[in-house]
Each structure stands twice: as structure tokens, then as C-alpha cells.
């Protein structure tokens, strides 16, 4: 089954029985407020926007139905709203990533779960949709951290309707070589998958981008499993590769995308401060779907 499209995610959010509380860290940003305005008007969310209230109001945007919380240190204030139940998930606004992560990872007052925090992006190019991870947090993940990141991405894929996700472990080549350690890790993840360590998915690697994206390229290069070239998840070896790949697609392809942080006690709407209103709205719709899936699984 294919991953849900953003159009389907919008329809899902529109059909929700009631809006969900969201805490926004750093609200003095026009694209953040515009996305929240649309989401509030559609009945998706009840925003609590944390930041310097004078700066938020100075933007001159419609904040009716928003709760504005004046704070010079918005990240811990927003996280506290989630911890005390006033909000069900978190959104990164005009705030630096280290400041947000410091609050999320605070041992006593944060949203730790024991899982590694990572960013997973849903990318939609025409009719093709796939997940990319980790695209925003882990600089050089270890093999065990890659497994944790892969697990978060697989959970998201299942939330988006994929029963058995196909994971492509990315590298510059499909050949395993000691001079490229990422290929060794990729082969080890494939070996563990084939040994049954990761049930309910298939893991192949190392795979270059063409072999993870294009079945015709897989056939030409005689990949043993060409169906895996239509990957549901691309697992990257490090942040440099992931960030360059994702931003190259974002700025050159006709695509839609949105991303969230996984591994915390709730989904965290998380994109670059340079992203558009549309991307923020996509990310909100994605977070609502993931939260609903996690809640349904928790009630089983």
C-alpha cells in the first residue's frame, strides 16, 4: 500500500472530531502564524504560541483563537505545556534547533523516551512518496543509532499505510568497501534484516540514490531485488548526505514535503526556519496523522 499523500493527510485532519492543542516554541514568524491560522480555521489545532508577545503582535497577523504566552525563553515553556497536558504536540517556530532540543531532552522536564531524536521527512514528487531519515539531527549516527532511526521511520511508514516498509540504506555505491564505512554498516543492516532481526520490513543496502528510487535503474544494474528500488524509506549514513539530498530535492524538484521529529514523547513539527507556510502546514497534517496512529496503537 502506498504512503498517504499530503492531500489525504489534509482530508484526515479535516475529518478529525475536534481540534488538538499544540504548543509552538518561537511564534514571531509570519509563516508559522499563517500555517497556524489555516490549521485553526480548518479545525485542526488550538494553538498556544510562546514567545515575545510584542514581537508576535507586531507582525500584524490574525491571531484570533490563539493563546499567546509571553516568554523570553519559549522552548521550555512550550515543552511544559505538553508535559502538563495543555498541548498534545509541539511545533518549532522561529527558534534555534539547539534551544529546542535542550528543552526536549531535559532529563527532568523534557520529553525524553529513551529513543534517539531524529527528523523524518515525507517527500512527495508527483505520484511518488517516500520517507527520508535522519535529515536534521544526528550528525554521524552509529550502527545502533541507525537502527533506532530506521525504527522511527518504519513506525511512520506504517502510520501512513505501509504494512511492510522497504528500507534502502543509502550510500554512494552498491559495492561494499572498507574505505567507505557507510557501505559496511549498510550491508550489516541488510544481513540482520535477512536474519529476521527486523520483522515486518525489508532492508537492502548499500544502495545509491538511483537504485533506491528508480526500478529501471535497478534492472539495468542487475540489482537482485529490483522491486526494492521503489523504497518507502531512505536511511542516510550521516547528516551531511541527508541534508544535501533533501534540500537539493526541495529546491529543484516539483515536490511537496513536511517533516517531524520522532523519538520524543509526542510528535514535534520540525522544519527549517527558512521553510514556507505550505511546508509548515504539510508538517502539521503529518504530525496529526502520526499522533492519531500512536494513540490508536497505545489503546490496543
C-alpha positions as CSV (number, residue, x, y, z in Angstrom):
1,X,0.0,0.0,0.0
2,X,1.4,3.4,-0.9
3,X,2.3,6.1,1.6
4,X,-0.5,8.6,2.2
5,X,-0.3,11.7,0.1
6,X,-0.5,15.2,1.6
7,X,-3.9,15.6,0.1
8,X,-5.0,12.5,2.0
9,X,-3.3,13.8,5.2
10,X,-5.3,17.1,4.8
11,X,-8.5,15.2,4.4
12,X,-7.7,13.1,7.5
13,X,-7.0,16.3,9.5
14,X,-10.2,18.0,8.2
15,X,-12.3,14.9,9.4
16,X,-10.9,15.0,13.0
17,X,-13.8,15.3,15.6
18,X,-12.1,18.2,17.4
19,X,-9.0,20.3,17.3
20,X,-5.9,19.3,19.1
21,X,-3.8,21.5,21.4
22,X,-0.4,22.5,20.0
23,X,2.4,24.3,21.8
24,X,4.6,26.5,19.5
25,X,8.1,27.5,20.6
26,X,9.0,30.8,19.0
27,X,5.9,32.3,17.4
28,X,7.3,35.6,16.0
29,X,7.4,34.3,12.4
30,X,4.9,35.1,9.7
31,X,5.0,31.6,8.0
32,X,4.4,29.9,11.4
33,X,1.4,32.1,12.2
34,X,0.0,31.8,8.8
35,X,0.1,28.0,8.9
36,X,-1.4,28.0,12.4
37,X,-4.2,30.4,11.1
38,X,-5.1,28.0,8.3
39,X,-4.9,24.9,10.6
40,X,-7.0,26.7,13.3
41,X,-9.6,27.8,10.7
42,X,-9.8,24.2,9.4
43,X,-10.4,22.9,12.9
44,X,-7.1,21.0,13.2
45,X,-5.4,22.7,16.2
46,X,-5.8,25.0,19.2
47,X,-2.5,26.9,19.2
48,X,-0.7,28.1,22.2
49,X,2.0,30.3,20.8
50,X,5.0,31.0,23.1
51,X,7.5,33.9,22.5
52,X,7.7,37.6,23.0
53,X,4.1,38.8,22.6
54,X,5.1,42.2,21.4
55,X,7.1,40.7,18.5
56,X,4.3,38.3,17.6
57,X,1.6,41.0,17.5
58,X,4.0,43.4,15.6
59,X,3.7,41.0,12.6
60,X,0.1,42.2,12.2
61,X,-1.3,38.8,11.5
62,X,-4.7,37.4,12.7
63,X,-4.2,35.5,16.0
64,X,-7.8,35.2,17.0
65,X,-8.4,31.9,18.7
66,X,-4.7,31.6,19.7
67,X,-3.4,31.7,23.2
68,X,-0.3,33.9,23.3
69,X,2.2,33.2,26.1
70,X,4.8,35.9,26.6
71,X,8.2,34.3,27.3
72,X,11.8,35.2,26.6
73,X,12.7,31.5,26.7
74,X,9.9,29.9,24.7
75,X,11.3,26.3,24.3
76,X,11.0,25.1,28.0
77,X,7.7,27.0,28.3
78,X,6.2,25.2,25.2
79,X,7.6,21.8,26.4
80,X,5.9,22.3,29.8
81,X,2.6,22.8,28.0
82,X,2.9,19.3,26.5
83,X,4.1,17.8,29.8
84,X,1.1,19.2,31.7
85,X,-1.4,18.1,29.1
86,X,-2.4,21.5,27.8
87,X,-1.0,20.6,24.4
88,X,-0.7,17.3,22.7
89,X,2.2,18.0,20.5
90,X,4.9,20.6,19.8
91,X,5.9,22.8,16.9
92,X,9.3,24.5,16.2
93,X,8.8,28.1,15.3
94,X,11.4,30.9,15.0
95,X,13.9,29.3,17.4
96,X,17.3,27.7,17.0
97,X,17.3,23.9,16.9
98,X,19.8,23.6,19.9
99,X,17.5,25.6,22.1
100,X,14.5,23.4,21.3
101,X,16.4,20.2,21.7
102,X,17.8,21.3,25.0
103,X,14.3,21.7,26.3
104,X,13.0,18.5,24.7
105,X,15.9,16.4,26.1
106,X,16.0,17.9,29.6
107,X,16.2,14.8,31.9
108,X,13.7,16.1,34.4
109,X,11.4,18.5,32.5
110,X,11.7,17.4,28.8
111,X,10.1,14.8,26.6
112,X,12.7,12.0,26.6
113,X,11.6,8.4,25.8
114,X,14.9,6.6,25.6
115,X,14.7,6.7,21.8
116,X,17.1,8.8,19.8
117,X,15.6,12.0,18.5
118,X,15.7,12.2,14.7
119,X,13.9,14.1,11.8
120,X,11.9,12.1,9.3
121,X,10.7,13.9,6.2
122,X,7.8,12.8,3.9
123,X,8.6,13.7,0.3
124,X,6.1,13.7,-2.5
125,X,7.2,14.0,-6.1
126,X,4.2,13.5,-8.4
127,X,2.7,10.2,-7.5
128,X,5.9,9.0,-5.8
129,X,6.1,9.3,-2.0
130,X,8.9,8.2,0.4
131,X,10.4,9.0,3.8
132,X,14.0,10.3,4.4
133,X,15.8,10.0,7.7
134,X,17.6,11.3,9.6
135,X,17.6,14.7,7.9
136,X,18.1,17.1,10.7
137,X,19.6,16.0,14.0
138,X,22.2,13.1,14.1
139,X,25.5,14.2,12.7
140,X,27.2,10.8,12.4
141,X,25.0,8.1,13.8
142,X,26.4,4.8,14.9
143,X,25.1,1.5,13.6
144,X,22.9,1.1,16.7
145,X,21.6,4.7,16.3
146,X,20.8,4.0,12.6
147,X,18.7,1.1,13.8
148,X,16.8,3.4,16.1
149,X,16.3,6.0,13.3
150,X,15.2,3.2,11.0
151,X,12.6,2.1,13.6
152,X,11.2,5.6,13.9
153,X,10.9,5.8,10.1
154,X,9.3,2.4,9.8
155,X,6.7,3.4,12.5
156,X,5.9,6.5,10.4
157,X,5.6,4.4,7.2
158,X,3.2,2.1,8.9
159,X,1.2,5.1,10.2
160,X,1.0,6.2,6.6
161,X,-0.4,2.9,5.4
162,X,2.6,0.8,4.5
163,X,2.3,-2.7,6.0
164,X,5.9,-3.9,5.2
165,X,8.2,-0.9,4.6
166,X,11.0,-1.2,2.1
167,X,14.1,0.4,3.6
168,X,17.0,1.5,1.4
169,X,20.3,2.0,3.3
170,X,21.9,4.8,1.4
171,X,25.5,5.1,0.1
172,X,27.4,6.3,-3.0
173,X,27.7,2.8,-4.3
174,X,26.1,-0.6,-4.0
175,X,29.5,-2.2,-3.6
176,X,30.7,-2.9,0.0
177,X,34.2,-1.5,0.6
178,X,36.2,-0.9,3.8
179,X,37.2,2.6,2.6
180,X,33.6,3.6,2.7
181,X,32.4,2.6,6.2
182,X,28.8,3.5,5.5
183,X,28.7,0.6,3.0
184,X,29.8,-1.8,5.7
185,X,27.1,-0.6,8.0
186,X,24.5,-0.9,5.2
187,X,25.5,-4.5,4.5
188,X,25.3,-5.3,8.2
189,X,21.8,-3.9,8.4
190,X,20.7,-5.9,5.4
191,X,22.3,-9.1,6.9
192,X,20.4,-8.5,10.2
193,X,17.2,-8.0,8.3
194,X,17.6,-11.2,6.4
195,X,18.3,-13.0,9.7
196,X,15.0,-11.8,11.0
197,X,16.1,-9.1,13.4
198,X,13.7,-6.5,11.9
199,X,10.4,-8.2,11.3
200,X,7.7,-6.6,9.2
201,X,10.0,-4.9,6.8
202,X,12.8,-5.5,4.2
203,X,16.1,-3.8,4.4
204,X,18.5,-3.5,1.5
205,X,21.9,-1.8,1.3
206,X,24.1,-0.3,0.4
207,X,22.1,1.4,-2.3
208,X,22.8,4.5,-4.3
209,X,20.0,7.0,-4.8
210,X,19.2,5.8,-8.3
211,X,18.9,2.2,-7.1
212,X,16.6,3.3,-4.2
213,X,14.4,5.5,-6.4
214,X,14.2,4.1,-9.9
215,X,13.2,0.5,-10.7
216,X,14.5,0.9,-14.3
217,X,18.0,1.7,-12.9
218,X,17.8,-1.3,-10.7
219,X,17.1,-3.6,-13.6
220,X,19.9,-2.0,-15.7
221,X,22.4,-2.5,-12.9
222,X,21.1,-6.0,-12.3
223,X,20.0,-5.4,-8.7
224,X,18.9,-8.7,-7.2
225,X,15.7,-7.2,-5.8
226,X,14.6,-4.5,-8.3
227,X,11.3,-4.1,-6.5
228,X,13.2,-2.6,-3.6
229,X,14.2,0.3,-5.9
230,X,10.8,1.7,-5.1
231,X,11.9,2.4,-1.5
232,X,9.5,3.6,1.2
233,X,12.3,4.8,3.4
234,X,15.8,6.1,2.6
235,X,18.1,5.8,5.6
236,X,21.1,8.1,5.2
237,X,24.6,7.4,6.6
238,X,25.0,10.9,8.1
239,X,23.6,14.4,8.4
240,X,25.7,15.9,5.6
241,X,24.5,13.4,3.0
242,X,20.9,13.6,4.2
243,X,20.7,17.4,4.4
244,X,22.3,17.9,1.0
245,X,20.0,15.4,-0.6
246,X,16.8,16.6,0.9
247,X,17.5,20.3,0.2
248,X,18.5,19.6,-3.3
249,X,15.2,17.9,-3.9
250,X,13.3,20.6,-2.1
251,X,14.7,23.5,-4.1
252,X,15.0,21.9,-7.6
253,X,12.1,19.4,-7.9
254,X,8.3,20.0,-8.2
255,X,7.6,18.4,-4.8
256,X,5.7,18.7,-1.5
257,X,7.2,17.8,1.8
258,X,6.9,18.0,5.5
259,X,8.8,16.7,8.5
260,X,8.6,15.9,12.1
261,X,10.9,14.9,14.9
262,X,10.5,11.3,16.1
263,X,11.7,9.8,19.3
264,X,10.2,12.3,21.8
265,X,7.0,11.7,23.9
266,X,5.0,13.4,21.2
267,X,5.4,14.3,17.5
268,X,7.3,17.6,17.0
269,X,6.6,19.7,13.9
270,X,10.1,20.5,12.8
271,X,11.3,22.2,9.7
272,X,13.8,24.8,8.8
273,X,13.3,28.4,9.7
274,X,13.5,29.2,6.0
275,X,10.6,27.0,5.1
276,X,7.3,28.2,3.7
277,X,3.8,28.4,5.1
278,X,2.7,25.4,2.9
279,X,5.6,23.2,4.2
280,X,4.7,24.1,7.8
281,X,1.0,23.2,7.1
282,X,2.1,19.9,5.5
283,X,4.2,19.1,8.6
284,X,1.2,19.9,10.8
285,X,-1.0,17.5,8.9
286,X,1.7,14.8,9.0
287,X,2.1,15.2,12.8
288,X,-1.7,14.9,13.4
289,X,-1.7,11.6,11.4
290,X,1.2,10.2,13.3
291,X,-0.2,11.3,16.7
292,X,-3.5,9.6,15.9
293,X,-1.8,6.4,14.8
294,X,0.3,6.4,18.0
295,X,-2.8,6.9,20.1
296,X,-4.6,4.1,18.4
297,X,-1.6,1.7,18.9
298,X,-1.5,2.7,22.5
299,X,-5.1,1.8,23.0
300,X,-4.8,-1.7,21.5
